[in-house]
């Protein structure tokens, strides 16, 4: 250590942060990535979820059967009808770390949020935060900004029913250009309803309610035909729903712990996948291949764990090995449950057992028919990957548990070398990869998985993403289609969306597929440069930059220099998620985009183009349009 450093290092260098300062300095420790709302796991949805979780815990404690949620632009209001926060502790409950009612395991034995951090994080990360507690004819209100108390009102009389209401507006200095997307909130609330039968959730006037739990969830998520009625079995602390699709080629799971949607699975999902294969093998007394047993399965599993351990504050992956401190392991608990309940069900319903066996035999035959092609395709992909000029890989990957920035990983699927060249030169080599297409990809609508192995480009893309067998090994968190803003570019987008819908729908269902938005115009004067993504933004820039600014119109990604491109794929990146709306199915989308409804599709493309000075430009499109 140098002499200067030794002299300068004193008591003044040691600093203790206030609780809100620490949260605001390191928000990722509390809510995961920040984001702008284009991903379902972005921070603004975690804020929403943290507050709803408290209301759900009240329902689970048999207090309050209704939750009202309003999202108006950037403001969120959540009102439950539980017991209400004790009035003397309202301020402490939302602003003092390690203060809460869940540390006593007897009161909240199987709660989602046990660390007392969630509500405080929402408070600290909100520009405006208000808590109102109604309890036995009295009301207590307090308002905060960025975790600092602004108003602490005295208790008042009220005629409102018991419960808690929290309103907040996320801080725009932290959540840049954020936008709440209705589709993501709806999915979250539907899951809450399925996991809490009898609870009524009202979101902006729309009601979410379930009577049959996970059976309702599968019925909602099913597409096409199933080969047998849903198996719905449950016991204390566990509920399972299982069926098989006649079309899907993949395994589809919905997993939950204490009401939390564990999108990355964890010990409970691993145990379920193992237990299902074990039970089926023992029932039929045959050593079937695990892949054949699970192929096309659609299942939901929910368990309750005492004092759960998650791998992060956002609670997307269970790390607990035990159901309770003195209870069995999660693995043993789930294996024993399926061995008894599923085995009993199959003995009582032989027609379902026969359907499952037929499905396994068909899967086995299909696997053997494809095995030769798969082997050749894998060898070819492995050989090409050593000098594959189409893939410029990054250093960190989403499936690497030790990668510090794995959530930031992206792969850009581009058309042609000019566009991929600009992105490659301006990308972050740690987390951003580029895959270059050769012209328009094959229209794979209605084709079988065989084409993925026989088409070199699709096979290389599948190998780059590492999703041949399951989504668990996906190498990039965000798969981004980056095409020109013209008719050809839109057509390539549709072809790529079709490819993923046809063969890897879970990529879309799990929120990994996006469209890159790139600017249509650059407007600048001597002092300032504005990049405009729409004609409205162009007009606004013209009005604000004064007389005679220079206007450049970008007709293709290749026209944007690497120095400029870094602005569009860096911290200010604009991504449009490809999401399935509540009333849309993959089958319907495929038929619309690539079926025989040519006039409808032509009208759709025309309606999504902007005509400017006799030039055709494409607006951004996603699968919800």
Secondary structure, 3 states (H helix, E strand, C coil): CCHHHHHHCCHHHCCCCCHHHHHHHCCHHHHCCCCCCCCCCCHHHHHHHHHHHHHHHHHHCCCCCEEEEEEECCEEEEEECCCCCCHHHHHHHHHCCCCCCCCCCCCCCCCCCCCCCHHHHHHHCEEEEEEEEEECCEEEEEEEECCEEEEECCCEECCCCCEEEEEEEECCCCCCCCCCCHHHHHHHHHHHHHHCCCCEEEECCEEECCCCCHHHHHHHHCCCCECCCCEEEEECCEEEEEEEECCCCCCEEEEEECCEECCCCEHHHHHHHHHHHHHHHHHHCCCCCHHHHHCCEEEEEEECCCCCCECCCCCCCECCCECCCCCCEHHHHHHHHHHHHHHHHHHHCHHHHHHHHHHHHHHHHHHHHHHHHHHHHHHHHHHHHCCCCCEECCCCCCCCCCCCCHHHCEEEEEEHHHHHHHHHHHCCCCCEEEEEECCCCCCCCCCCCHHHHHCHHHHHHHHHHCCCCCHHHCCCCEEEEECCCCHHHHHHHHHHHHHHHHHCHHHHHCCCEEEEECCCEEEECCCCEEEECCHHHHHHHHHHCCCCCEEEECCCHHHCCHHHHHHHCCCCCEEEECCCCCCCCHHHHHHHHHCCCHHHHHHHHHHCEEEECCEEEECCCCCCC
